[in-house]
Amino acid sequence: MRYPSIGQYKSIRIKLVAGYPVIDLKELGVDLIFSAEVAAYPFVQRLRYMSTDITYLCNDLFSVEKELYRNEVINIILATPATLARL
């Protein structure tokens, strides 16, 4: 089985986890919608990116056993060199 590189994986996973739409919906849920100007601040963009990273990392950590059982390759825990050496 071929696992993607860490860089490839992150690029794929950022899109699959749907973090940005969820963050946008959270703005509605707490009645705090950022203006386009505030949303474009580098700090806000970085927070959005990091929130999405945390979301997929947690998901991958908690689903690693299921994905091993199913022979799935989209899991960063399974794509790390240290993990691959043990498989």
Phi, psi and omega in degrees: 000136181255121177266146177291159175294165180301316179298315177298317182299312181299320179298319179290312189291325178304323180281323184287330186284345178059035182295319183296314176299324178294318178298318178299319178293326178297325176303316178295320183295328180257009178056045179221092182258122180289143172291163179300325180295314179292317180299334181275351178302137178304323180297316179293318178298320179294318177298319178298316180297314182294323177298319178293320176302312181299320181299310183287329177295316178296316179301315181293322179298315184281345182251007186300319181296317179298318183288327173297316180298322183270000182061037179272151184247355182268078179203120185294331178297320180283342182269354181283143181304322181295321178289318181300325180294335182270345183281000000 
